[in-house]
Structures are given as structure tokens and as C-alpha cells.
Amino acid sequence: MRGPGPTSVVRSAEMPSYSLSYLKQLESESMYIMREVAAEFKNPVMLYSVGKDSSVMVRIAQKAFHPAKIPFPLMHVDTGFKFPEMYAFRDGFCRDIDVTLIVERNEEWIAKGCHPLKMGVDKCCSYLKTGALLEALNKHGFDAAIGGARREEEKSRAKERVFSLRDRFGQWDPKNQRPELWDLYNTRINEGESVRVFPLSNWTEQDIWQYIKIEKIPIVPIYFALEREVIRRQGILIPVSSCSLVEDSNQLKTDEEKIETVSCRFRSLGCIPCTGAIPSRASVIDDIIGEVRAAKKSERENRVIDLTSDSSMEQKKKEGYF
Amino acid sequence: MESAEKSLLRFTTTGSVDDGKSTLIGRLLYETKSIYVDQYEAIKKTSKRKGLKDVDLALLLDGLAAEREQGITIDVAHRYFETPRRKFIIADTPGHVQYTRNMVTGASTADCAVILIDARNGVLTQSKRHGFIVSLLQIPHMIVAVNKMDLVDYSKEVYDRIVSEYQAFSDKLDIHDIVFIPVSALKGDNVVEKSANMPWYEGTTLLHYLENVHVSADRNLVDFRFPIQYVVRPHLDFRGFAGKVVSGTIGPGEEIVALPSGKTSAVRSVVTYDGELQEAFAPQSVVLTLRDEIDVSRGDMIVRRNNLPQVSSRFEAIICWMDEKPLSMADTYVLKHTTRTVKAFVSRIIYKIDVDTLHRGQASSFGLNEIGRVEIAAASPIFFDPYKLNHGTGGFILIDPLTNQTVGAGLIRGVSKTLEEVIEGEKKDEVQQRRSPHAVWSGWNIPREVREDRNGHQAAVLWLTGYSGSGKSTIARRLERVLFDAGCQSMLLDGDTVRHGLCGDLGFSAKDRTENIRRAGEVAKLFFEAGKIVICTFISPFAEDRAFVRSLFPSGRFFEIFVKCDLDVCKRRDPNGLYGKAMVGEIKEFTGISSPYEEPQHPECVVETDLHSVEDIVGALLRQLEKDGIIERIYLS
């Protein structure tokens, strides 16, 4: 035969289709946002709440700076009311991926026995979450805080920018937001101001679970269904093991209420007194994805915190909560 | 379809107050089952409290307390829904006069714009303003939804009048693709389901259009631009440049130049957390490492040596002013463009555009929501392309350094010194005008898959591109004969044949060539859907035209085959004596002589007819088709 062999006649190309799936586009956008933060702020921090969105956010941060380490610390604002499984997961996870973890608590109010039943949900949140967060940001001098909030979660979040300016009191002014064009983020702030950055703004709950599945991202085990002893209250399942935290101990009414054993899981993770479980048999990720796809209720349905008024989230955000 | 494999469409919606935009989006969310029971219950409760008979779907969207009180929309909101085919991100923007800045913001990332017109009110000044912004921001696709058709008795006359009035206006704008759909968001006509109330309307529903509009071809995959975001330096032995590929593609070994230093090197590797890539493309976020230690940092840009952006500190741009405090030529602003931030000022105001009449007038300043053309002088050069060609390197924002507010959005037109006044109102091209606005898409009677099953092979399109005389037809004829003899369903579309009939009205100007290829692509598509292996031989010198044809077919079924042959060999072969005529000027615009040929950057196959025999090449192409699952093995006799 003349000339080179047949394989060199056609320079076969593993033809790149140049199409990027929806999730990969979201991932790329989120990486871009995190790099902007790292490049343009003096002292950024990533707020780590131990939940599924935080887990995704951390993975994307790893991707954004690979092969280097994540160039900012993680900070967990702890109310002391989180599930034991969350604390165990948090410490193991942060050790495994070798990041700096800061834990901040509003010790003063925790010592005073701040509790949603005593103070009301709004006040309790205001002290243990918003207050603690603002104090911690101040104490460390963080000028940018990356959070895992998504616009799809709640109607006031739908209106928020990716880079959300906060005044020196951490307050959000929804009527005075900077226009955000293309991917050109205005990161300039005045003395004392800070920015909350939401790299997962365009993700939905469904996307988060798909990504966790594809990327094999570890999450807190109580997201999965298990037979648990619970009390049913206003359609929300409260695990018996948490009752002492849900109720004031002197008000325990467990003898009046029926203890049932129900297969259930936690759809979103908050503080024990304000977070119920939902009936579910989803014991693996695929089950959860199917459940979310068929979900009839939004993922914050089991959160007591959002239900107090039509604009409760908006109010909290204005005060400095996410 | 797994969620991860779906495509993504970002679209923006706008309309005047009470055009029913919130109801329309509410309807889309409701009918795609994107509303949760607890959310629905909440608005049901509110509707009742307000004394409404029906559930007001618009309430889903009014996010902020101030808006609910006033019943208006005051800011851009983002909504999400999905269908089995696509994921959608809606940037929902209010259409009030005073909120132009929000529409510009929402439009900046949109692939498609939906503009609402109230059928009762007809075309308002604001509807025109919205169309103008669509053309300004070069949103590739635009839908005009004529809403509240139920309130005009579903009248065809009303609809037609609005369509022709709006079309007369939009013809003056630079809008590439516009469709009109009569809907009733309240009743659901033509939103998701085809309306029985408007049998005279033969087009698609809104959702069908949104699900099917082709957007990946709108990306610029030609001009590689990589603004450096962040330098990754975990240890002394690794120095990588993190960034997002704004446009184009890049792979290891390719020669690059860093701007502004002009230092050259080559890409060593494309690093990601998931492993190194052989090629990165827009809009991937990656880390590049280079072969040489050259000094580059954030704000610099890596590009290919033979494809450079413009580099200048003086340029002209269209500015949309977004701040209460008017633009002042005496003020210094901070200009953010890609990842580069420089000081800049407005050195000249060329004209202000009256958004309602599109007239240009003189001005010494721009107030909030005003738009016009200016010249910018920056403290140091930026690296840009005209916005029209590349949104990623053509857009910028201006920031007031005192308040830190984002005060303006800019769209670069070009370097100010060399750019003559661009004649405004570049009309929609002829293809657009020839388009039949009421053509019905009803799907194929017998699906291609069924035909393929019967044929025993997959349908595919083999697109042979190369100079005249490079051997395209010879290869194509032999290849088709072999396929035919092996029992395959095939068809050969030859450039010369097509020009005798279908394209007999076209010449050889760049524009006519583009139209020629467009028609050929559409014909190939018909044969493809008939289950055939379609072999096409067209010089098709322009990459953009070939990319269009590619966009018509599913991935894996279109094979761009670069028939490579030294131009001198082609000239010597000159089968029809054309080169001879071209060289003496008898034929104008002849590829290779007086008209350029853009070589394919990423063809599926390259065959070199000056090095290999026809039989070898055909054999290799057959193996390629076999490898890619189009055909079973065929042996050459």
C-alpha cells in the first residue's frame, strides 16, 4: 500500500459537541462568582450551614481553586439547636477536605436560654442567627460573605442580586440594589459596608440534588429516610428525640400525644425546635430526586420560621439575615 | 430526560403596567407544575381576602411587601421552571418608564425576550421602547405575545393590526428573529395548549417556541478570549490562570499571546478538578497553565496569536445611564470590563437617542434611563470586540467611585478613531423578510427513528467542504456508490446541481453564498429526516455558514469533512476551468482567488486528496461512520 496507513488518512476527531449541560453551565457560573470574590475582596468568608446547599457550595469552591486549597475560611453560625448528626458531619467533613472552620455562637443569648417558644420564633432567630452572624462578621472583619441561598427558595430571594450590598448594620435595602449586568459584578464597597454573595442564586432544589448525585457529594445522613419515633403536630413530624428541645421541659405533653413510628426524613435542615421531618421512604439520592420532582410543597414547608407572616423572610433579610 | 442533560434557556419578560406579564409567568409556572401546593394555597388565601373570584396567578410573582401593597413590580426577579426538554431561567423585569435600567439588566444575559402587548391597547410607546432595548442588547430571539385576546373576542383583525404595526417599527431595528403569538394568559390560550378560540392562528404556542428555539448556535465559538480572573498558585511548581472561556475554544499545545504584554507562549494544560481537558470551550471555567513563565495577572487576557481582539483606550460605545445623578463629562468613573478595571471618562457625547422616536439629538449629559452614543477615554487600554460580535468582551459597566453605585452600562461599537458612523437601522436581512410568519410546524408524519429502523442504519449528514477542485465531488460520488450498493438509503447534494435549480437565483457574493448554504442545509435536513445518509459537497467557505448547517442536526449526526488540498494542486486540476477564469478576473469573488476560505477549526474528519487515493479516503470515511454507529461495517470490493 502506498503512503501512510488508513488510520492517518482520516484525522478522526472525537468531535467536541461544545454543548454544556445545564448543570455544568450553572457550575461554571458559580465557580466564576467565587473567583470574583476571592480576587476582589480583602477578607472573604464562606458561610457554612452544614446543609445540602453548603455541601454543594464547598465542592464548587474546591473546583474553582483547584489545585490550590479554598482561599477563604468557612464559618458556621451555630445556634446550639442543631441536630447532633449535623455537628458530627460538620467536623468530619471539614477535617476531610482540609479547610479552616470558624464556629461562632451568640453565647450570651444561648446562656440566657433563648428559645423560640419563650421568645417567639422571630426574636429567637434575630438573636441566635442574625445577631450572631452580624457580630461574627464584625469581629473577623469579613467584607464579603458567600452564602448558599437560592432565588427559587423564597419570593423575596427571587429579587436579590448575586452580589447583595449590605450597610454597616448588615441590612438589605431591596429598593436600592445595584443593577447587575452580564457577569460584571460591582464589588466595590464603602468603609463598613459588606457584601453577601450567592453563587447558587440560579440553582433549584432539584439541581442541588442532581449535582450531589453526579458529584457524589457527602451530606448529613438525616436527609435520608429512617424509621423514627415522632409526634405529629400541625402536619409537621417532630422526632421524640428532639422533644426536649422543641418544648420547654415543664410543658412536655408527650403523654397526651401519640408517639408514632414513621419513616421520615428532613427536607431542609434548620434548628431542631423549628424544623420538622416529612414522611418519606427516600433512602438513597435517586429516591430523593424522585421525591423532589413530585413534591407538592416547597422545601421550606417544614420550617416554622417562614410561616409567621407573608413577608417574614423579607423582614429578616432587611435586618441582616440571609 | 435526566435533568443534568437538559439544555438551558434564559429569557426575559417585559410589558407595560397591566399587560398581564405576571399572569403570563404565573400561567407558565402553573401549567408546567412548578408551583408548590403551599405556595398555591397561600395565593388562594390572598385572592380570597382581596375578594377575587379566581385565583390570581400573578400574586405568585409579587415578591416584596412594597409591591404587594402597590400591586406593581419594582425590580428584576428571577423565576425557574422546567419541562422534560429544557430548564428555564426567567428574568422578569418591570416595564415602567422609570425602570428601563432593570430591563437592560434583565436583558443582558437573555437568549430570548418575551414582550407583552395588551391587545386592547395595541402598540404603545413602551412596547417600542422594549423592542429597542432588545435590539440594543442584541438578544438573539424575540417573541411578541399579544395578550388578553379573550377581551377582544379573539379577533384576528385586532391581532393582525398589532402585528403589522409592530413589524413596521421593528423593521427599523436590528432584531434577528421575531415571532408573534396571540395569547390569553388569564385563560391559557396559546400559552401551553393551542387555543381552540383562535383557529386562524397557525403558529406554535409560547411554551413550544421557548422549548424549541435554537440558542446554542448564538454562542461565539470562534474568537478565543480568556480574561484572567485569578492566579492559582498552590506551590512554587504550579502557576495556573483561572478564568472563564468567554468565547471560542482552546486546548493544550495551542499558541497564545497574553495582553497587554504581548508575550507569547503555548498552553501546557487545561486543568480542572475533574481532570485535564483536551479542549475547553465557552462558557467553561477552567485553569490554564502555560509552557513559559510569563508575567500575567488578573485583568490580562489570553488569546490566540492569529485572532486578536481590538486593543485601545479610546473607543465608542452606546451607554445606558442608570443613576439618578446624571452623566457628567467632568467626572471620572471606574470602568469594569471583563476582569479588568480601569479609570475612564466620557470624552465626547456623540448623540442621545430618543427611545420613543429613535431620533438622535445633541446632548451634553444623560439622565437616568437615557441612552446614547459616547466616546470613552480609559486610563489604560482594554481588549475588546464589538458587542455585536461578542457580548462577553463588548459589554462594560461604569461605577461612580464616590458612591460605588453602578451608574451605566456600555456596549462597545468599536475603536473610535477608525470607526465611521455606523448607518443606523440596519434592516433585517432578506431571509427574515422572506420568512413565512404563519407557517405551521406540525411535526413529521413518520418519525425519523422509525425510518432508520427500517433502513437498518442511522441518518447522517456528511458535509464536504473545501476549495473548488479539491476533490469533494469525486469522493462524494464514490462514497455514495459504495453506500448505495451496500443497501443504504443515500442522497448526494452537489453544489453545482443545487445552483442549477433551487438556488438558481443566487450569485457568488458573500450574502448569496450564505443563503445558498442555508438552503442547502435545509434541504439536507429534509433528506435527513427521511432517514437518509446525505452527502453534501459545497465549497462553503464561511465558518459561520457551516456552523449554521451544523446547528440543524443532532450532535453525532453531522460530519464536517474538510477536503484538504493544496491550492496550487486545485488550480492545476481546475476541472471546469474556473480558476483560469477567476485569475484573469472573468469570475469575481472566487474562493481561493478573490474570496477567502475559512478552514474548519474542528471538523469531524480531515481528508487530504493530494496525499491519499480516493479509495483510501472512502474506506476511512466508511470506518469513521461505522465507528460512530451510523452504519454497519461495509467492505470495499
Boltz contact constraints between the chains, C-beta under 6 A:
constraints:
  - contact:
      token1: [A, 3]
      token2: [B, 612]
      max_distance: 6.0
  - contact:
      token1: [A, 6]
      token2: [B, 620]
      max_distance: 6.0
  - contact:
      token1: [A, 9]
      token2: [B, 612]
      max_distance: 6.0
  - contact:
      token1: [A, 9]
      token2: [B, 616]
      max_distance: 6.0
  - contact:
      token1: [A, 9]
      token2: [B, 617]
      max_distance: 6.0
  - contact:
      token1: [A, 9]
      token2: [B, 620]
      max_distance: 6.0
  - contact:
      token1: [A, 10]
      token2: [B, 605]
      max_distance: 6.0
  - contact:
      token1: [A, 10]
      token2: [B, 620]
      max_distance: 6.0
  - contact:
      token1: [A, 10]
      token2: [B, 624]
      max_distance: 6.0
  - contact:
      token1: [A, 11]
      token2: [B, 606]
      max_distance: 6.0
  - contact:
      token1: [A, 12]
      token2: [B, 624]
      max_distance: 6.0
  - contact:
      token1: [A, 13]
      token2: [B, 604]
      max_distance: 6.0
  - contact:
      token1: [A, 15]
      token2: [B, 604]
      max_distance: 6.0
  - contact:
      token1: [A, 16]
      token2: [B, 279]
      max_distance: 6.0
  - contact:
      token1: [A, 17]
      token2: [B, 555]
      max_distance: 6.0
  - contact:
      token1: [A, 18]
      token2: [B, 221]
      max_distance: 6.0
  - contact:
      token1: [A, 18]
      token2: [B, 281]
      max_distance: 6.0
  - contact:
      token1: [A, 19]
      token2: [B, 216]
      max_distance: 6.0
  - contact:
      token1: [A, 21]
      token2: [B, 4]
      max_distance: 6.0
  - contact:
      token1: [A, 21]
      token2: [B, 5]
      max_distance: 6.0
  - contact:
      token1: [A, 22]
      token2: [B, 6]
      max_distance: 6.0
  - contact:
      token1: [A, 22]
      token2: [B, 8]
      max_distance: 6.0
  - contact:
      token1: [A, 22]
      token2: [B, 87]
      max_distance: 6.0
  - contact:
      token1: [A, 23]
      token2: [B, 4]
      max_distance: 6.0
  - contact:
      token1: [A, 25]
      token2: [B, 8]
      max_distance: 6.0
  - contact:
      token1: [A, 28]
      token2: [B, 283]
      max_distance: 6.0
  - contact:
      token1: [A, 28]
      token2: [B, 284]
      max_distance: 6.0
  - contact:
      token1: [A, 28]
      token2: [B, 285]
      max_distance: 6.0
  - contact:
      token1: [A, 31]
      token2: [B, 285]
      max_distance: 6.0
  - contact:
      token1: [A, 32]
      token2: [B, 244]
      max_distance: 6.0
  - contact:
      token1: [A, 32]
      token2: [B, 285]
      max_distance: 6.0
  - contact:
      token1: [A, 35]
      token2: [B, 229]
      max_distance: 6.0
  - contact:
      token1: [A, 35]
      token2: [B, 230]
      max_distance: 6.0
  - contact:
      token1: [A, 35]
      token2: [B, 242]
      max_distance: 6.0
  - contact:
      token1: [A, 38]
      token2: [B, 230]
      max_distance: 6.0
  - contact:
      token1: [A, 39]
      token2: [B, 229]
      max_distance: 6.0
  - contact:
      token1: [A, 39]
      token2: [B, 230]
      max_distance: 6.0
  - contact:
      token1: [A, 39]
      token2: [B, 298]
      max_distance: 6.0
  - contact:
      token1: [A, 63]
      token2: [B, 273]
      max_distance: 6.0
  - contact:
      token1: [A, 66]
      token2: [B, 273]
      max_distance: 6.0
  - contact:
      token1: [A, 67]
      token2: [B, 234]
      max_distance: 6.0
  - contact:
      token1: [A, 68]
      token2: [B, 232]
      max_distance: 6.0
  - contact:
      token1: [A, 68]
      token2: [B, 234]
      max_distance: 6.0
  - contact:
      token1: [A, 151]
      token2: [B, 78]
      max_distance: 6.0
  - contact:
      token1: [A, 152]
      token2: [B, 80]
      max_distance: 6.0
  - contact:
      token1: [A, 155]
      token2: [B, 63]
      max_distance: 6.0
  - contact:
      token1: [A, 156]
      token2: [B, 63]
      max_distance: 6.0
  - contact:
      token1: [A, 158]
      token2: [B, 63]
      max_distance: 6.0
  - contact:
      token1: [A, 158]
      token2: [B, 77]
      max_distance: 6.0
  - contact:
      token1: [A, 158]
      token2: [B, 78]
      max_distance: 6.0
  - contact:
      token1: [A, 159]
      token2: [B, 63]
      max_distance: 6.0
  - contact:
      token1: [A, 159]
      token2: [B, 64]
      max_distance: 6.0
  - contact:
      token1: [A, 159]
      token2: [B, 75]
      max_distance: 6.0
  - contact:
      token1: [A, 159]
      token2: [B, 77]
      max_distance: 6.0
  - contact:
      token1: [A, 174]
      token2: [B, 64]
      max_distance: 6.0
  - contact:
      token1: [A, 178]
      token2: [B, 406]
      max_distance: 6.0
  - contact:
      token1: [A, 179]
      token2: [B, 101]
      max_distance: 6.0
  - contact:
      token1: [A, 179]
      token2: [B, 105]
      max_distance: 6.0
  - contact:
      token1: [A, 179]
      token2: [B, 322]
      max_distance: 6.0
  - contact:
      token1: [A, 179]
      token2: [B, 406]
      max_distance: 6.0
  - contact:
      token1: [A, 181]
      token2: [B, 105]
      max_distance: 6.0
  - contact:
      token1: [A, 181]
      token2: [B, 108]
      max_distance: 6.0
  - contact:
      token1: [A, 181]
      token2: [B, 397]
      max_distance: 6.0
  - contact:
      token1: [A, 181]
      token2: [B, 409]
      max_distance: 6.0
  - contact:
      token1: [A, 182]
      token2: [B, 108]
      max_distance: 6.0
  - contact:
      token1: [A, 182]
      token2: [B, 395]
      max_distance: 6.0
  - contact:
      token1: [A, 184]
      token2: [B, 336]
      max_distance: 6.0
  - contact:
      token1: [A, 184]
      token2: [B, 397]
      max_distance: 6.0
  - contact:
      token1: [A, 186]
      token2: [B, 399]
      max_distance: 6.0
  - contact:
      token1: [A, 186]
      token2: [B, 406]
      max_distance: 6.0
  - contact:
      token1: [A, 188]
      token2: [B, 399]
      max_distance: 6.0
  - contact:
      token1: [A, 188]
      token2: [B, 404]
      max_distance: 6.0
  - contact:
      token1: [A, 190]
      token2: [B, 404]
      max_distance: 6.0
  - contact:
      token1: [A, 202]
      token2: [B, 89]
      max_distance: 6.0
  - contact:
      token1: [A, 204]
      token2: [B, 80]
      max_distance: 6.0
  - contact:
      token1: [A, 210]
      token2: [B, 3]
      max_distance: 6.0
  - contact:
      token1: [A, 210]
      token2: [B, 4]
      max_distance: 6.0
  - contact:
      token1: [A, 214]
      token2: [B, 4]
      max_distance: 6.0
  - contact:
      token1: [A, 296]
      token2: [B, 37]
      max_distance: 6.0
  - contact:
      token1: [A, 297]
      token2: [B, 36]
      max_distance: 6.0
  - contact:
      token1: [A, 297]
      token2: [B, 37]
      max_distance: 6.0
  - contact:
      token1: [A, 297]
      token2: [B, 38]
      max_distance: 6.0
  - contact:
      token1: [A, 298]
      token2: [B, 36]
      max_distance: 6.0
  - contact:
      token1: [A, 298]
      token2: [B, 38]
      max_distance: 6.0
  - contact:
      token1: [A, 298]
      token2: [B, 39]
      max_distance: 6.0
  - contact:
      token1: [A, 301]
      token2: [B, 38]
      max_distance: 6.0
  - contact:
      token1: [A, 311]
      token2: [B, 65]
      max_distance: 6.0
  - contact:
      token1: [A, 314]
      token2: [B, 65]
      max_distance: 6.0
